[in-house]
């Protein structure tokens, strides 16, 4: 349920885009949701780490940990930029493959 992560009265929006860098491809997923406080930016990628009780926001806290592990095994990086009440931008950086 995407609507649970936005302020009341706000229409949820998600934007996907990619940027090519010299050695990497960077994929972005941006939303206009509730945002994530800076003190939680690192811990949300841990297994079963949650910022809110399941009664408040559903989910197991495993999705970001799985994504982080997969990206790490491919030599990439995963991170985020966020502002409370404005939204979050998750980024995924992967090495370009040379044939």
MOTAKA-V982951 format. One record per backbone hydrogen bond with DSSP energy under -1.0 kcal/mol. CO is the residue of the C=O (numbers start at 1). NH is the residue of the N-H. E is the energy in kcal/mol with one decimal. If there is no record, write none. Layout:
BEGIN
{{CO/NH/E} {CO/NH/E}}
END
This chain:
BEGIN
{{1/4/-1.1} {2/5/-1.9} {3/6/-1.1} {5/34/-2.3} {7/10/-1.9} {13/32/-1.1} {15/30/-2.9} {17/28/-3.2} {19/26/-3.1} {23/96/-2.4} {24/21/-3.3} {25/94/-2.5} {26/19/-2.6} {27/92/-2.4} {28/17/-1.7} {29/90/-2.9} {30/15/-2.7} {34/85/-3.0} {37/40/-2.2} {38/41/-1.3} {40/44/-1.5} {42/45/-1.2} {43/46/-2.0} {46/49/-1.5} {53/56/-1.3} {53/57/-2.1} {61/48/-1.1} {62/66/-2.3} {63/67/-2.3} {64/68/-2.6} {65/69/-2.3} {66/70/-2.4} {67/71/-2.5} {68/72/-2.3} {69/73/-2.1} {71/76/-2.6} {72/75/-1.6} {77/93/-3.0} {79/91/-2.5} {81/89/-3.4} {83/86/-2.2} {83/87/-2.1} {87/83/-2.4} {88/31/-2.4} {89/81/-2.2} {90/29/-2.5} {91/79/-2.2} {92/27/-3.0} {93/77/-2.1} {94/25/-2.8}}
END
